[in-house]
Amino acid sequence: MNFFKLILYLFLLQTFSVIGQTKKPPNVLFLFVDDLRPDLGCYGNEIIKSPNIDQLASEGSVFLKHYVQVPTCGASRYSILTGQLPSAKGELSNQAIRELISGQPEQAKPETFIHQLRRKGYYTVGMGKIGHYIDGLYGYNESSEGAKRELPYSWDEKVFNAGKWGNGWNAFFGYADGSNRQSRNKQVKPYEKGDVGDEGYPDGLTANLAVEKLGELAKKEQPFFLGVGFFKPHLPFTSPKKYWDLYDESDIETTKSPNIPENINVASLHNNGELNQYLLGEEKPTLDNPASEEYAQKLRRAYYAAVSYTDAQVGKILNELKKQGLAENTIVILWGDHGWQLGDHREWGKHTIFEKAVRSPLIIKAPNLPDQTPRVDKIVSSIDIYPTLMELCDLEMPYKTAGRSMVRLLDKNRNKDWQQNAYSYYKDGISVRVPRYRYTKYFRTDKPRIELYDHKNDPYENDNVAEEHPQIVKKLDKILEMGNTGLYEK
């Protein structure tokens, strides 16, 4: 074989070798964060310290107007995992996954998008709070002995390090000394500044477990899905002292909507039962007796500290992803399961369908899209994440949902046509967010049943102007009814 033939042979060998190679599907790292509202640097909060999440945002796409379907943990997670709008009252409950998915024989239809990825060859690992339960199917004060697994067909591995708290629920409501809200009969404060390191609270253990697991997953040939569920900033607002020290209470602004909105019925709100069950709280704010400014600042500082603590744990995982050489082929999604009203409308909690309760962060970094849109200002929903993930992984949706793939919004070079409406459901009501308005209808006897908020003139939803704009109400009512999936009589 002469020299030229040898060169040609080597060239053809290399060419066919490259053609024959199949690119490994992208991995997925999904970070589920409990009760995280969009109080982050990348969303414009100049006080809060969230450098790691902000860095992720700078590398991917920040969805500025992302809305969950249900403002409570279990039901919101049921909706995102199935990609479906709620169509029955049971789908609005924290028990939705327990009652409607888990404990069933495996069906042709996958139980979640994680199950679908597993069927398509992904090795799936979950830790922390992904659905509503951590160790299995049991309540706050029930024994975990013999508990059935939540989402039994979604996981190759479901792991958790409960540390000194012993089990998942104790860890979820845990304090730095190893006690928890249940064992102390709610004789606890709704916050704690622990003189401990990051591992002194459960999310630090979860971050360490995720780092360890990434080292194992890096050695596998098959693509992986790693779901990591952080507890904080869910109540109690507990975190190590060093994160509290990032904030001065006097610098923290309180809400721009301190009062009950004009022209509504208080049936649209609640009396802060989730916060006030922490019996040693200095105040018990209600709709009639709101928190003092000093106590509101203290609670906000506690919440911000918990966010910064979670941000640090996110940073550890993202750093390990890069260290293991996985970042270039891993889709990263950070999602807050709903918002939280920090004194807005005298509310401390979720469980309403006002803006602050149903808007949450969504950040997606997709390395297979080299030219991502940095800030997406279109209105999107949690149910859009399932079809988006399938498209990013080059997989077909296994069934039709109301969700739509957001890849066209992620990709700078794609058409941005997008129907802008997002539906949320709770308290016998449906709310739809469109670019200028939030329109809400309650299926109840208490009047008024209709609420309209003009976000151009009233971004904090302080004044229901439905009676002043009957034509807008009529138009938006038609859009809202499109989201009435059978929950309420039309």
SULFEN-V945720 format. One record per residue. N is the residue number from 1. RES is the residue in one small letter. OMEGA is omega in whole degrees, -180 to 180 (* if undefined). Layout:
n/res/omega
N/RES/OMEGA
N/RES/OMEGA
This chain:
n/res/omega
1/m/-178
2/n/-173
3/f/-177
4/f/177
5/k/179
6/l/179
7/i/180
8/l/180
9/y/-179
10/l/179
11/f/180
12/l/179
13/l/179
14/q/-179
15/t/-179
16/f/178
17/s/179
18/v/180
19/i/-176
20/g/-179
21/q/176
22/t/-180
23/k/180
24/k/177
25/p/-179
26/p/170
27/n/178
28/v/171
29/l/-176
30/f/-178
31/l/179
32/f/-177
33/v/-172
34/d/174
35/d/-179
36/l/173
37/r/-176
38/p/170
39/d/-179
40/l/178
41/g/-177
42/c/175
43/y/173
44/g/176
45/n/-174
46/e/-179
47/i/-171
48/i/-180
49/k/-178
50/s/-171
51/p/-176
52/n/176
53/i/178
54/d/178
55/q/175
56/l/180
57/a/-179
58/s/-179
59/e/-176
60/g/-179
61/s/176
62/v/176
63/f/-173
64/l/-176
65/k/178
66/h/-176
67/y/176
68/v/-178
69/q/-179
70/v/-177
71/p/171
72/t/-164
73/c/-173
74/g/-178
75/a/177
76/s/-180
77/r/174
78/y/-177
79/s/-178
80/i/-177
81/l/180
82/t/-179
83/g/-172
84/q/169
85/l/178
86/p/-179
87/s/178
88/a/-175
89/k/-180
90/g/-180
91/e/176
92/l/-174
93/s/172
94/n/180
95/q/-172
96/a/-179
97/i/-180
98/r/-174
99/e/-169
100/l/-179
101/i/-173
102/s/179
103/g/179
104/q/172
105/p/-179
106/e/-178
107/q/173
108/a/177
109/k/-179
110/p/-177
111/e/179
112/t/174
113/f/177
114/i/176
115/h/179
116/q/177
117/l/179
118/r/178
119/r/-178
120/k/171
121/g/179
122/y/171
123/y/-170
124/t/-180
125/v/176
126/g/176
127/m/-178
128/g/-174
129/k/177
130/i/171
131/g/177
132/h/-176
133/y/-174
134/i/-178
135/d/-175
136/g/-175
137/l/176
138/y/-176
139/g/-173
140/y/-174
141/n/-180
142/e/177
143/s/177
144/s/-177
145/e/180
146/g/-178
147/a/176
148/k/180
149/r/172
150/e/179
151/l/-171
152/p/-176
153/y/-177
154/s/-168
155/w/161
156/d/176
157/e/170
158/k/-171
159/v/177
160/f/174
161/n/-178
162/a/177
163/g/-175
164/k/-179
165/w/170
166/g/177
167/n/-172
168/g/-177
169/w/176
170/n/178
171/a/-177
172/f/-180
173/f/-170
174/g/174
175/y/-169
176/a/-179
177/d/-180
178/g/176
179/s/-180
180/n/-177
181/r/-178
182/q/-176
183/s/-179
184/r/175
185/n/177
186/k/176
187/q/-175
188/v/172
189/k/178
190/p/-180
191/y/174
192/e/175
193/k/-173
194/g/176
195/d/-175
196/v/173
197/g/-177
198/d/-179
199/e/177
200/g/173
201/y/-170
202/p/-176
203/d/175
204/g/177
205/l/179
206/t/178
207/a/179
208/n/179
209/l/179
210/a/177
211/v/178
212/e/-177
213/k/178
214/l/176
215/g/177
216/e/-177
217/l/179
218/a/-178
219/k/-178
220/k/177
221/e/-174
222/q/177
223/p/-178
224/f/165
225/f/176
226/l/176
227/g/-179
228/v/-178
229/g/178
230/f/180
231/f/-174
232/k/18
233/p/174
234/h/172
235/l/-8
236/p/-179
237/f/-177
238/t/177
239/s/179
240/p/-176
241/k/-175
242/k/178
243/y/172
244/w/-176
245/d/176
246/l/-171
247/y/170
248/d/-176
249/e/-177
250/s/180
251/d/-172
252/i/179
253/e/173
254/t/-169
255/t/172
256/k/175
257/s/-173
258/p/-175
259/n/174
260/i/-179
261/p/178
262/e/171
263/n/174
264/i/171
265/n/-177
266/v/174
267/a/177
268/s/-176
269/l/175
270/h/-173
271/n/171
272/n/-180
273/g/-179
274/e/179
275/l/-170
276/n/175
277/q/172
278/y/-161
279/l/-179
280/l/174
281/g/-175
282/e/178
283/e/176
284/k/-175
285/p/177
286/t/177
287/l/180
288/d/-178
289/n/-176
290/p/178
291/a/173
292/s/179
293/e/-179
294/e/-179
295/y/177
296/a/178
297/q/179
298/k/-180
299/l/177
300/r/177
301/r/179
302/a/178
303/y/-180
304/y/178
305/a/179
306/a/176
307/v/-180
308/s/175
309/y/178
310/t/178
311/d/179
312/a/179
313/q/175
314/v/180
315/g/179
316/k/-178
317/i/-180
318/l/177
319/n/179
320/e/177
321/l/178
322/k/-179
323/k/-179
324/q/-180
325/g/-176
326/l/-171
327/a/-176
328/e/180
329/n/-180
330/t/172
331/i/178
332/v/177
333/i/172
334/l/-173
335/w/171
336/g/-171
337/d/170
338/h/177
339/g/-179
340/w/-179
341/q/-179
342/l/-178
343/g/178
344/d/-177
345/h/-179
346/r/-179
347/e/172
348/w/-179
349/g/173
350/k/170
351/h/167
352/t/175
353/i/168
354/f/-175
355/e/-174
356/k/-178
357/a/-174
358/v/175
359/r/-179
360/s/-180
361/p/169
362/l/178
363/i/179
364/i/172
365/k/-176
366/a/-175
367/p/177
368/n/171
369/l/-172
370/p/-176
371/d/-176
372/q/173
373/t/-174
374/p/-176
375/r/-177
376/v/-177
377/d/175
378/k/178
379/i/180
380/v/-177
381/s/176
382/s/-180
383/i/178
384/d/-175
385/i/-180
386/y/-179
387/p/176
388/t/-179
389/l/179
390/m/180
391/e/179
392/l/179
393/c/179
394/d/178
395/l/177
396/e/172
397/m/-179
398/p/177
399/y/-177
400/k/175
401/t/175
402/a/179
403/g/-179
404/r/178
405/s/180
406/m/-177
407/v/179
408/r/178
409/l/178
410/l/-173
411/d/180
412/k/-171
413/n/-179
414/r/175
415/n/-175
416/k/177
417/d/-173
418/w/176
419/q/-171
420/q/168
421/n/179
422/a/-176
423/y/174
424/s/-169
425/y/173
426/y/174
427/k/180
428/d/-179
429/g/172
430/i/177
431/s/176
432/v/177
433/r/173
434/v/-170
435/p/-178
436/r/-168
437/y/160
438/r/-180
439/y/-175
440/t/176
441/k/178
442/y/179
443/f/-173
444/r/178
445/t/-178
446/d/179
447/k/-2
448/p/-179
449/r/-177
450/i/176
451/e/178
452/l/179
453/y/-179
454/d/-174
455/h/175
456/k/-177
457/n/-174
458/d/-175
459/p/-179
460/y/174
461/e/179
462/n/-173
463/d/175
464/n/-175
465/v/-176
466/a/-177
467/e/-178
468/e/-173
469/h/-177
470/p/-180
471/q/176
472/i/177
473/v/-179
474/k/180
475/k/-177
476/l/178
477/d/178
478/k/178
479/i/180
480/l/-178
481/e/175
482/m/179
483/g/176
484/n/-171
485/t/-178
486/g/179
487/l/-173
488/y/176
489/e/-178
490/k/*
